[in-house]
Amino acid sequence: MLSTEVRKRAEFICLRIAKNQKVEMKDMIWIQKWAKSNHSVESMLRIARRKGLSVDKKPEGLDKFLQDMDLGDDFEGNGMDAPTDPLNIAAWFAAKPRWFVDDEGCRD
């Protein structure tokens, strides 16, 4: 359970994030540490980041539903730089390194 002081500080930081305002590094480190150990702070931070991304556009339809349900990414993109084109994926697997081992333990 969060103390009143911790909850208020977390809400203040999340409000600044949601409004795309400047947040000091020490505050970001503080809230990230709390988010790792407390699900309430983690949820507040995730919602604030999502609102900060959509401050210039109002989410509609499925995006609004996902935001209301607190689902999905809290940052643009998913951090994966993997190819999405089927031909590029097939080429990557065809040129797989020799150390690659599949599920059955076979190398080729």
Secondary structure, DSSP 8 states (H G I E B T S, - for coil): ---HHHHHHHHHHHHHHHTT----HHHHHHHHHHHHH-HHHHHHHHHHHHHHHTSSS---HHHHHHHHTT-S-SSSS-S-----SHHHHHHHHHT--TT---TTS---
